[in-house]
């Protein structure tokens, strides 16, 4: 399964996920969510004497969630906090998706939760950051 598909399927397991989740698109209507990948960042690389490589990588994604209304809602703000906490707990328990070759060293976190208003709806945004290691061996 591809990395983006893994993340998309996992996000839908959040107990309070009720939205449609699209990739690289957010329909301007309540009840929709969009997952926007920002690509992979190579953070470091180690090469052994045989030429095998261990590469530290990072993915960044932004999740946008549309909710109805223009006024603030404590319930929706709590959804944001609960969702971020769920991501941290899933990662700590080893239940978040793995993108690399060393699952025990992976870390997925949710941060920068914000609220943006857009017309008659509100849009919550959360940044997901996944740190992982990929190993490449010479054949």
N, C-alpha and C positions, 0 to 999 in steps of 0.2 A: 504494500500500500504506500502511496506517495505521501510525503511529509504534510502537505497541505490538507490532503484528505484525512489523514490521521488526526490532525488538529481539529478539523471541522467536525468529525464524528465524535471526538472526545468532548468538545464544547457542548454538544447537544445532550451529553449525559448530566450536565449540571441540573440538579433537581428542580430549579425554578426557571429553566429555559423554556420559553413558550413561543419564541420568535422564529420566523424563517431566517435561515442563515445563508446569505449569498456571498460569493467571492468577488472582490473588486467591484462591487455594486451595492448601493443602498437605495432602495426604492423609497421615495418620499411619502411614506405612509406608516402610521403606528403599527407595531407588531412585526417590523422588519429589522433585520440585523445584517451588517456587512462585515466581512473579514478581509482585511487589506494587508497582504504581505509586503514587507519592505526589502526582501531579499536576504542573502547571507553575508555576514561580515566575518572575514578571517581575522582572528585575534592574535594567534601565534602559531608557529610551526617548529617542530623539533624533528631533526633527521638523525637517524643512528648511522653507525659505520657501514651498514649494509645498504643504506639508501631508503630504508623504510621511514615513513613519515607519520607523525601524530600531529593533527591540526586541530587547534581550538577554534570553534566556530560560534557564531551567534545569529539567531533569527530574531527579527522584530516583526510583530504583527499589531495592527490596531483593530479592535473590535468596536464597531459602532452599533448602537441599539436605539431605535426610535420608539418613543412613547408619546401618547396623546397629551394635549394640553400645553399651555404656556406657563402655568404656575408651578412652583416647586412642590414636590410631593415627598414627604418623609419616607413613604413606602418605597418609592423608586430610588431615592437616595440610599436607602438601606439595601436595596437590591444590589446596587453598585458595590457597597462595602462587603456584603455577603459573597458576591461573585469573586471579588479579589481575594478574600479569605479562603474561599473554596479552591481557587487555583493554587494558593500557597500550600494548603493542606494536601491536595492531590499530589503535588510535586514532592512534598516531604515524605509521603507514604509510598512513593514510587508508582503512582497510578496515572500520572500525566504521560502523554505520548513521548516516546523516545525518538530522537532524530539522529543520534550518533551511535558509536560502537562501544561506548562505556556507560551503560545506563546508570550505574551507581554514581557516576560523576555528573549527571545531568541535573539541570536546575531550570525550572520554568517559573516565572514570576509575573504577577500582574501589578502594574503601577500606573501612576499618572491618570487616575480616574477623574474625568471631568464631565461637566454638563454644558452643552451648547444648545442654544435655542435656534430653531429653524422654522419660521412661519408659525403654523398652528401646532407644531410638534416640538418635542425636546429630543435632543440626541445626546446620549451618554457615550463617552469614548474611554476605552481602557487600552493601554499598551501592554502587550504580552511579549516577554523577552525569554528566549530559550537559549541557554548556554550548553554546549555539547562538544564532544570530541569525536573526530573521525580519524580512523587509522587506515593508512594506505601502505600495503606491502608490495615489494617487487616480486614478480613471479619468477 
